[in-house]
Amino acid sequence: MVVVAVPSRTPMTESPDVPVRVWDLPTRLFHWTLALAVAGSVVSAKIGGNAMVWHFRFGYLVLTLLAFRILWGLVGGRWSRFTSFVYAPATLLRYLRGRAAPQEQLEVGHSPTGALSVFALLAVLLVQLGTGLVADDEIANQGPLNRYVSSDTVMSATSWHKSWGQWLVLGLVALHLAAIAFYLLKWNINLVRPMLLGDKSLPPSTPPSADGLPQRALALLLAALCAGLATWVARQG
């Protein structure tokens, strides 16, 4: 998944010259499907009524996607793995000061600031999902795991899910869109295209992400397992 954050002060200094596969197909499909699922979840919640059936369906899709992304962050393509964008505080500070060396390749996948945004969005979505699974609107809708927690927990989760949780999600989405626009207007860097096509123009020494049939077959298997988990959760209600 790519969530764009506030860019660094200095773009890469080495001239790009060849297309390099950065975002593998499973990561790209995850990104765009998650965007649609979150949008559908927000819209269906605002409509309410019979649309809440779709709110739950979108929620289960988000559960599937987040579970997949956690697994794919361990075994996916090089630049999709968490190990490629977990940075030390010193690296982040050096990046913010514009002192990152080109050989560090901090702008290939998720930059240090972009990585913070990715982890923030994953964390907020997980909390929003978790609170939704136990929430109760005291009208007609209960999360499928509602019966497994105390009434106090249900009340707190419902309050968060309907207030702070949704505003944090919307705020991070707004930051995502603003950063895309900033990169394009300030640096003339199109961040949407690589997430559509998978490749970035980079120095030929840049290692690519594996994105062949074996990786895609593994991703399909993991997605099926995650969908099975979401189905099991849904049936608890």
ABEGO torsion letter per residue (X at the ends): XBBBBBBBABBBABBBABBBBABBAAAAAAAAAAAAAAAAAAAAAAAEEAAAAAAAAAAAAAAAAAAAAAAAAAABBAAABAAAABBBAAAAAAAAAGABBAAAGAAABBBAAAAAAAAAAAAAAAAAAAAAAABBAGAABBBAAAAABBAAAAAAAAAAAABAAAAAAAAAAAAAAAAAAAAAAAAGBBAAAAAAAGBBBBBAABBBBBABAAAAAAAAAAAAAAAAAAAAAAAAX
